[in-house]
């Protein structure tokens, strides 16, 4: 009994110390940290060992999770380009013209004052490494939307040549790719995730050496299909008896984990963690949720959530969000209030001492700084509207209640007919719509108003599609005039450990 009392007292003391530290955190507004934002593609809540997956191993992200401030109710969009549009604009993707991932409906409206533009105005250097997916025509490219440094593939993924990626990538998917480096199309060597981390590390180190504030956006295409990984990363899963697709996807995830570990080790080696906010997240729910094991059909772990990518259920857009800032944010702390990708624009600009212009798009998110400073902050309940988009061209009016959801802290209302209490039923197993008509009634008018007001802002719906993809034209023109040079980050900076 004595030991029990002692242990309880120690636990209380530990709890008190953590909460005291969190509730008395320094004022974060205008603190101007460097920001490194890592976002993977199509990686769901169940794709980490720290979240319960017993097959894939993610020791570096697990270690990061343990020392991070974690937003446990963080939501994005159900697919790729929409999440990126919301991040870059601080608005729901429909309201900046993005209603699909293809058909030129992924182009973010040119009127948007982007997050990197805002950070540039406060003296930050900005770099994008990986996936842009908000338009490949010249005026839409990240180089013209606020990024000083760019290394990117085209379309929504490497090898998506029919959708606009560079033609040679069809034959060398994920290895030795053709990419756009600033204004020059280049050849690279190695696996794509390694290349993007190498480039991000090299560029960030240069900013550190020159004592320049920086925003590093590592926007990976992995583990998006095609499910291709280096053989060394696939080997363990194939030996366990998994199918080729599962081995490729889990291999990509473990490769990401190794690269993320390398990033953290380098930042520590460079004494950069005390003034750098490092964030890890994903862009939407998981894919490839089924496979085979020794010839038998299996379901892959999905953190017990319903649905995956392109689903209006929790598994479609409920994803991890981990913040780490050494010595500033409380380690191992969960923040359970409902948050979203649209909140990051305001959060980052408040951190960075940005003075936003009076004439710009209205920001729809909330700053997360009050929650980071004090998790006991009163956080008013909110409604978040999710829609998978992707309706057939010209069918926007018919799509209003198709693959949509309304989320509050307690409830998820799906397709205008299913209601789930996600606090007691996070897996959305029991539809309680019949027992709670009053809850549904409260959702009707806000959603109708949101939908009606969004339609005029869907500026790409009737766009005439281009016959030739912009990056194809650019590639063949450069090939004819000066060729495609090899490119790699500066040697000796981002070497692998």
C-alpha positions as CSV (number, residue, x, y, z in Angstrom):
1,X,0.0,0.0,0.0
2,X,2.9,2.4,0.9
3,X,4.4,1.8,-2.6
4,X,1.1,2.6,-4.3
5,X,0.8,5.9,-2.4
6,X,4.3,6.8,-3.3
7,X,3.8,6.0,-7.0
8,X,0.5,7.9,-7.0
9,X,2.3,11.0,-5.5
10,X,5.1,10.7,-8.1
11,X,2.6,10.4,-10.9
12,X,0.7,13.5,-9.6
13,X,4.0,15.5,-9.3
14,X,5.0,14.5,-12.9
15,X,1.5,15.5,-14.1
16,X,1.6,18.8,-12.2
17,X,5.1,19.6,-13.6
18,X,4.0,18.9,-17.2
19,X,0.8,20.9,-16.9
20,X,2.5,23.7,-15.0
21,X,5.1,24.0,-17.7
22,X,2.5,24.0,-20.4
23,X,0.2,26.5,-18.7
24,X,3.1,28.9,-18.1
25,X,4.7,28.6,-21.5
26,X,6.4,31.8,-22.9
27,X,4.3,34.0,-25.1
28,X,4.8,32.5,-28.6
29,X,3.4,35.4,-30.7
30,X,6.1,37.1,-32.7
31,X,8.8,34.7,-31.5
32,X,10.0,34.1,-35.1
33,X,11.2,30.5,-35.0
34,X,12.5,28.8,-38.0
35,X,9.8,26.4,-39.2
36,X,10.4,22.9,-40.7
37,X,7.1,21.4,-41.9
38,X,7.2,17.7,-43.0
39,X,4.0,16.4,-44.6
40,X,3.8,12.9,-46.1
41,X,1.3,11.8,-48.8
42,X,-1.5,9.2,-48.2
43,X,-0.2,8.1,-44.8
44,X,-2.9,7.5,-42.3
45,X,-3.2,7.4,-38.5
46,X,-2.5,3.7,-38.5
47,X,0.8,3.9,-40.4
48,X,3.0,4.4,-37.4
49,X,4.1,2.0,-34.7
50,X,3.6,4.8,-32.1
51,X,-0.1,4.8,-33.1
52,X,-0.5,1.0,-32.8
53,X,0.8,-0.5,-36.0
54,X,2.6,-3.8,-35.1
55,X,4.0,-4.4,-38.6
56,X,5.6,-1.3,-39.8
57,X,8.5,0.2,-37.7
58,X,8.9,3.9,-37.3
59,X,11.3,4.4,-34.4
60,X,12.4,7.9,-35.3
61,X,8.8,9.3,-35.7
62,X,7.9,7.4,-32.5
63,X,10.7,9.2,-30.6
64,X,9.5,12.5,-32.1
65,X,6.0,11.6,-31.0
66,X,7.1,11.0,-27.5
67,X,8.6,14.4,-27.1
68,X,6.1,16.4,-29.1
69,X,3.0,18.4,-28.4
70,X,0.4,16.3,-30.2
71,X,-2.9,17.5,-31.7
72,X,-5.1,14.5,-31.3
73,X,-8.1,15.9,-33.1
74,X,-6.4,17.4,-36.2
75,X,-8.3,17.3,-39.5
76,X,-7.3,17.9,-43.1
77,X,-9.0,17.4,-46.4
78,X,-9.8,13.9,-47.7
79,X,-7.3,14.1,-50.7
80,X,-4.0,15.6,-51.7
81,X,-4.4,19.0,-53.6
82,X,-7.3,20.1,-51.4
83,X,-5.2,19.8,-48.2
84,X,-2.3,21.7,-49.8
85,X,-4.7,24.5,-50.9
86,X,-6.1,24.9,-47.4
87,X,-2.6,24.9,-45.9
88,X,-1.3,27.5,-48.4
89,X,-4.4,29.8,-48.2
90,X,-5.9,29.4,-44.7
91,X,-9.3,28.7,-46.4
92,X,-11.3,25.7,-47.3
93,X,-10.0,24.5,-50.6
94,X,-13.3,25.0,-52.4
95,X,-13.0,28.7,-51.7
96,X,-9.7,29.0,-53.5
97,X,-10.9,27.0,-56.5
98,X,-9.6,23.5,-55.7
99,X,-12.3,20.9,-56.0
100,X,-10.3,18.0,-57.4
101,X,-6.8,16.6,-57.8
102,X,-6.9,16.7,-61.6
103,X,-8.7,18.3,-64.6
104,X,-7.1,21.7,-63.8
105,X,-9.4,21.8,-60.8
106,X,-6.3,21.5,-58.6
107,X,-5.1,25.0,-59.5
108,X,-5.2,27.3,-56.5
109,X,-6.7,30.7,-57.3
110,X,-4.1,33.3,-58.3
111,X,-5.7,35.8,-56.0
112,X,-4.5,33.9,-52.9
113,X,-1.9,35.6,-50.8
114,X,-0.1,32.4,-49.9
115,X,1.5,31.4,-46.6
116,X,5.0,31.5,-48.0
117,X,4.4,35.0,-49.4
118,X,3.3,36.1,-46.0
119,X,6.4,34.6,-44.4
120,X,8.6,36.2,-47.0
121,X,7.1,39.6,-46.0
122,X,8.5,39.0,-42.5
123,X,12.0,38.2,-43.7
124,X,11.8,34.4,-44.1
125,X,13.5,32.4,-46.8
126,X,11.1,29.8,-48.1
127,X,11.8,26.4,-49.6
128,X,9.6,23.6,-51.1
129,X,10.9,20.1,-51.6
130,X,8.7,17.5,-53.2
131,X,5.0,17.8,-54.1
132,X,3.3,21.1,-55.0
133,X,0.1,19.9,-56.7
134,X,-1.6,23.3,-57.0
135,X,-1.0,24.0,-60.7
136,X,1.8,23.4,-63.1
137,X,1.3,26.3,-65.4
138,X,3.9,29.0,-65.0
139,X,1.8,31.5,-63.0
140,X,0.7,28.7,-60.6
141,X,4.1,27.3,-59.9
142,X,5.5,27.6,-56.3
143,X,8.4,29.8,-57.6
144,X,5.7,32.4,-58.4
145,X,3.6,31.8,-55.3
146,X,6.1,32.7,-52.6
147,X,8.9,30.1,-52.6
148,X,12.6,31.1,-52.9
149,X,13.8,27.6,-53.4
150,X,11.9,24.8,-55.2
151,X,12.6,21.2,-56.0
152,X,9.4,19.6,-57.3
153,X,7.8,17.0,-59.5
154,X,4.8,17.7,-61.6
155,X,1.1,16.8,-61.3
156,X,0.0,14.9,-58.2
157,X,2.8,12.3,-58.2
158,X,6.0,11.2,-59.8
159,X,5.2,9.2,-62.9
160,X,1.8,10.7,-63.4
161,X,2.9,11.7,-66.9
162,X,-0.6,11.6,-68.4
163,X,-1.6,14.2,-65.8
164,X,1.4,16.5,-66.3
165,X,4.5,15.1,-64.7
166,X,7.8,15.1,-66.7
167,X,7.7,12.5,-69.5
168,X,10.8,10.5,-68.5
169,X,9.4,9.8,-65.1
170,X,7.0,7.3,-66.6
171,X,9.9,4.8,-67.0
172,X,11.9,5.6,-63.8
173,X,9.2,5.9,-61.2
174,X,10.6,7.2,-57.9
175,X,14.3,6.6,-58.8
176,X,16.7,9.0,-60.7
177,X,13.8,11.4,-61.4
178,X,13.4,14.4,-63.6
179,X,12.5,17.4,-61.4
180,X,12.1,21.1,-61.6
181,X,14.8,22.9,-59.6
182,X,13.8,26.6,-59.5
183,X,13.7,27.6,-63.2
184,X,15.7,24.6,-64.5
185,X,14.5,21.0,-65.2
186,X,17.1,18.7,-63.9
187,X,18.1,15.0,-63.5
188,X,18.6,13.6,-60.0
189,X,20.1,10.4,-58.7
190,X,18.6,8.2,-56.1
191,X,15.3,7.4,-54.4
192,X,12.9,10.4,-54.5
193,X,12.4,10.7,-50.7
194,X,16.1,10.6,-50.1
195,X,16.6,13.3,-52.7
196,X,14.0,15.6,-51.3
197,X,15.4,15.3,-47.7
198,X,18.9,15.8,-49.0
199,X,17.9,19.0,-50.8
200,X,15.9,20.3,-47.8
201,X,18.8,19.6,-45.4
202,X,21.3,21.3,-47.7
203,X,19.2,24.4,-48.2
204,X,18.2,24.7,-44.5
205,X,21.9,24.4,-43.4
206,X,22.7,27.2,-45.8
207,X,20.1,29.4,-44.1
208,X,21.3,28.4,-40.7
209,X,24.9,29.3,-41.6
210,X,23.8,32.7,-42.9
211,X,21.6,33.3,-39.8
212,X,18.5,33.7,-42.0
213,X,15.0,32.9,-40.9
214,X,13.6,30.1,-43.0
215,X,10.5,28.0,-43.7
216,X,11.3,24.5,-45.0
217,X,8.3,22.7,-46.5
218,X,9.2,19.0,-47.1
219,X,6.1,17.9,-49.0
220,X,6.7,14.3,-49.8
221,X,5.0,12.2,-52.6
222,X,5.6,9.0,-50.6
223,X,3.9,6.8,-49.6
224,X,1.5,7.7,-52.4
225,X,1.1,5.1,-55.2
226,X,2.8,3.7,-57.2
227,X,3.9,1.6,-54.2
228,X,7.6,1.6,-54.9
229,X,10.4,1.5,-52.4
230,X,14.2,0.6,-52.5
231,X,14.6,-3.2,-52.3
232,X,16.3,-3.0,-48.9
233,X,13.2,-1.5,-47.5
234,X,10.8,-4.0,-49.1
235,X,12.8,-7.0,-48.1
236,X,11.5,-7.5,-44.5
237,X,7.9,-7.3,-45.6
238,X,8.3,-9.7,-48.5
239,X,10.0,-12.2,-46.2
240,X,7.1,-11.9,-43.8
241,X,4.8,-12.9,-46.7
242,X,3.2,-9.7,-47.6
243,X,2.2,-8.8,-51.2
244,X,4.4,-6.6,-53.3
245,X,2.1,-3.5,-52.9
246,X,2.2,-3.7,-49.1
247,X,5.9,-4.3,-49.1
248,X,6.4,-1.2,-51.3
249,X,4.1,1.0,-49.2
250,X,5.4,0.0,-45.8
251,X,9.0,0.2,-47.2
252,X,8.3,3.8,-48.3
253,X,7.1,4.5,-44.7
254,X,10.2,3.1,-43.1
255,X,12.4,5.0,-45.6
256,X,10.5,8.2,-44.6
257,X,11.2,7.4,-40.9
258,X,14.9,6.9,-41.5
259,X,15.1,10.3,-43.4
260,X,13.1,12.0,-40.6
261,X,15.5,10.6,-38.1
262,X,18.4,12.0,-40.2
263,X,16.7,15.4,-40.2
264,X,16.4,15.5,-36.5
265,X,20.0,14.3,-35.9
266,X,21.3,17.0,-38.3
267,X,19.3,19.7,-36.6
268,X,20.7,18.6,-33.2
269,X,24.3,18.5,-34.7
270,X,23.8,22.0,-36.0
271,X,22.5,23.3,-32.6
272,X,19.4,24.4,-34.5
273,X,16.6,22.8,-32.4
274,X,16.3,25.6,-29.8
275,X,15.1,28.1,-32.4
276,X,13.3,25.8,-34.8
277,X,9.7,24.5,-34.7
278,X,9.6,21.1,-36.3
279,X,6.3,19.7,-37.4
280,X,5.3,16.3,-38.7
281,X,1.9,15.6,-40.3
282,X,0.2,13.9,-43.3
283,X,-2.1,15.2,-46.0
284,X,-5.1,12.8,-45.8
285,X,-6.0,9.3,-44.7
286,X,-4.4,6.0,-45.7
287,X,-4.6,4.1,-48.9
288,X,-4.0,0.4,-49.7
289,X,-5.9,-0.7,-46.6
290,X,-6.1,-4.3,-47.8
291,X,-3.4,-6.7,-49.0
292,X,-2.4,-10.3,-48.7
293,X,-0.2,-12.1,-46.2
294,X,1.0,-15.5,-47.2
295,X,-1.7,-15.6,-49.9
296,X,-4.5,-14.7,-47.5
297,X,-6.5,-11.5,-47.7
298,X,-5.8,-9.1,-44.8
299,X,-6.9,-5.7,-43.6
300,X,-4.1,-3.3,-42.7
301,X,-4.2,-1.5,-39.4
302,X,-6.0,1.9,-39.7
303,X,-6.1,3.0,-36.0
304,X,-9.6,1.6,-35.9
305,X,-10.9,4.4,-38.0
306,X,-13.6,4.1,-40.6
307,X,-12.6,4.9,-44.2
308,X,-9.4,6.0,-45.8
309,X,-8.3,8.6,-48.4
310,X,-11.3,10.1,-50.3
311,X,-13.7,9.1,-47.6
312,X,-16.0,11.5,-45.7
313,X,-15.4,9.4,-42.5
314,X,-12.8,9.9,-39.8
315,X,-10.2,7.7,-41.6
316,X,-10.3,10.1,-44.6
317,X,-9.1,13.3,-42.9
318,X,-8.2,12.7,-39.2
319,X,-4.4,12.6,-39.2
320,X,-1.5,13.1,-36.9
321,X,0.0,16.6,-36.1
322,X,3.1,16.7,-33.9
323,X,4.8,19.9,-32.9
324,X,8.3,20.0,-31.4
325,X,10.3,23.1,-30.3
326,X,13.1,22.2,-27.9
327,X,12.8,23.9,-24.6
328,X,9.7,25.9,-25.6
329,X,6.8,23.5,-26.1
330,X,5.9,20.9,-23.5
331,X,7.0,17.4,-24.4
332,X,4.6,14.5,-24.5
333,X,1.5,16.7,-24.2
334,X,-1.8,15.9,-26.0
335,X,-4.1,18.8,-27.2
336,X,-7.6,17.3,-27.7
337,X,-9.5,20.3,-29.0
338,X,-10.8,20.2,-32.6
339,X,-8.3,21.7,-35.0
340,X,-7.6,21.7,-38.8
341,X,-5.2,22.5,-41.5
342,X,-6.8,26.0,-42.1
343,X,-5.5,26.9,-38.6
344,X,-1.8,26.7,-39.6
345,X,-1.7,29.8,-41.8
346,X,-2.8,32.1,-38.9
347,X,-0.6,30.1,-36.4
348,X,2.6,30.5,-38.5
349,X,2.0,34.1,-39.4
350,X,1.5,35.0,-35.8
351,X,4.6,33.2,-34.8
352,X,6.6,34.9,-37.6
353,X,5.5,38.5,-36.8
354,X,3.8,38.8,-40.2
355,X,1.8,41.9,-40.9
356,X,-0.9,40.7,-43.3
357,X,-2.2,43.0,-46.0
358,X,-5.7,44.5,-45.6
359,X,-6.7,43.2,-49.0
360,X,-6.3,39.4,-49.1
361,X,-8.5,36.3,-48.8
362,X,-10.4,36.0,-45.4
363,X,-8.7,33.5,-43.2
364,X,-11.0,30.8,-41.9
365,X,-8.8,29.2,-39.3
366,X,-7.9,29.9,-35.7
367,X,-4.5,30.5,-34.3
368,X,-3.2,27.5,-32.4
369,X,-0.9,29.6,-30.2
370,X,-3.4,29.9,-27.3
371,X,-3.6,26.1,-27.1
372,X,0.2,25.7,-27.4
373,X,0.7,28.3,-24.6
374,X,-2.0,26.9,-22.4
375,X,-4.0,23.7,-23.1
376,X,-6.6,24.8,-20.5
377,X,-7.6,27.7,-22.8
378,X,-11.3,27.9,-23.5
379,X,-11.7,26.7,-27.0
380,X,-15.2,27.3,-28.4
381,X,-16.7,24.4,-30.2
382,X,-16.7,24.8,-34.0
383,X,-18.1,23.2,-37.1
384,X,-15.8,21.9,-39.8
385,X,-17.1,21.1,-43.3
386,X,-15.5,18.2,-45.2
387,X,-16.3,17.3,-48.8
388,X,-14.4,14.9,-51.0
389,X,-15.1,16.9,-54.2
390,X,-14.2,15.1,-57.4
391,X,-17.7,15.4,-58.8
392,X,-18.1,15.1,-62.6
393,X,-17.5,18.4,-64.3
394,X,-20.6,20.5,-64.3
395,X,-22.3,18.5,-61.5
396,X,-21.5,20.7,-58.6
397,X,-25.2,21.2,-57.6
398,X,-25.9,17.5,-57.5
399,X,-22.8,16.9,-55.3
400,X,-24.0,18.8,-52.2
401,X,-24.6,15.8,-50.0
402,X,-22.3,13.3,-51.7
403,X,-19.3,12.3,-49.7
404,X,-19.6,15.1,-47.3
405,X,-19.3,15.5,-43.5
406,X,-19.8,18.0,-40.7
407,X,-17.6,17.7,-37.7
408,X,-17.9,19.2,-34.2
409,X,-15.9,18.2,-31.2
410,X,-18.4,15.5,-30.4
411,X,-20.2,14.7,-33.6
412,X,-19.6,13.6,-37.2
413,X,-22.6,13.9,-39.6
414,X,-21.9,12.0,-42.8
415,X,-23.7,12.2,-46.2
416,X,-26.7,14.1,-44.6
417,X,-28.0,10.9,-43.0
418,X,-25.4,9.2,-40.6
419,X,-24.6,10.7,-37.2
420,X,-21.8,9.4,-35.0
421,X,-20.7,10.4,-31.5
422,X,-17.0,10.3,-32.2
423,X,-16.1,10.8,-28.6
424,X,-17.6,7.6,-27.5
425,X,-17.5,5.9,-30.9
426,X,-14.4,7.1,-32.8
427,X,-14.7,4.2,-35.2
428,X,-18.1,5.3,-36.3
429,X,-19.8,1.9,-35.7
430,X,-23.2,3.1,-34.5
431,X,-25.3,5.5,-36.4
432,X,-27.3,7.5,-33.8
433,X,-29.1,9.9,-36.2
434,X,-32.5,8.7,-35.2
435,X,-31.9,9.4,-31.5
436,X,-30.5,12.9,-32.1
437,X,-32.6,14.9,-34.6
438,X,-31.9,18.1,-32.6
439,X,-28.1,17.8,-33.4
440,X,-28.8,17.3,-37.1
441,X,-31.1,20.3,-37.1
442,X,-28.3,22.5,-35.8
443,X,-26.1,21.5,-38.7
444,X,-28.5,22.2,-41.5
445,X,-28.4,26.0,-41.8
446,X,-24.6,26.4,-41.3
447,X,-23.9,23.8,-44.0
448,X,-26.4,25.2,-46.4
449,X,-24.9,28.7,-46.0
450,X,-21.3,27.4,-46.3
451,X,-22.1,25.4,-49.5
452,X,-24.1,28.3,-51.1
453,X,-21.3,30.8,-50.4
454,X,-18.6,28.4,-51.6
455,X,-20.0,27.8,-55.1
456,X,-19.1,31.2,-56.6
457,X,-15.5,30.7,-55.4
458,X,-15.0,27.4,-57.3
459,X,-13.3,29.3,-60.1
460,X,-12.0,26.2,-62.0
461,X,-15.3,24.4,-62.5
462,X,-15.8,25.5,-66.1
463,X,-12.2,26.0,-67.1
464,X,-11.3,24.8,-70.6
465,X,-8.7,22.2,-70.2
466,X,-5.3,22.7,-71.8
467,X,-4.4,20.3,-74.6
468,X,-0.7,20.1,-73.8
469,X,0.6,19.9,-70.2
470,X,2.7,22.9,-69.3
471,X,5.6,20.9,-67.9
472,X,5.7,18.7,-71.0
473,X,6.1,21.8,-73.2
474,X,8.8,23.1,-70.9
475,X,10.7,19.8,-70.8
476,X,10.9,19.3,-74.5
477,X,11.8,23.0,-75.1
478,X,14.7,22.8,-72.6
479,X,15.8,19.4,-74.0
480,X,16.1,20.8,-77.5
481,X,17.8,24.0,-76.5
482,X,20.3,23.2,-73.7
483,X,19.5,19.6,-72.5
484,X,18.7,18.4,-69.0
485,X,21.6,18.7,-66.6
486,X,22.3,16.6,-63.5
487,X,21.7,18.3,-60.2
488,X,22.4,17.4,-56.5
489,X,22.5,19.3,-53.3
490,X,25.8,20.8,-52.2
491,X,28.1,17.9,-51.1
492,X,29.2,17.5,-47.6
493,X,26.1,19.0,-46.0
494,X,23.4,16.5,-46.2
495,X,25.5,13.3,-46.1
496,X,23.7,10.3,-44.7
497,X,24.7,9.0,-41.3
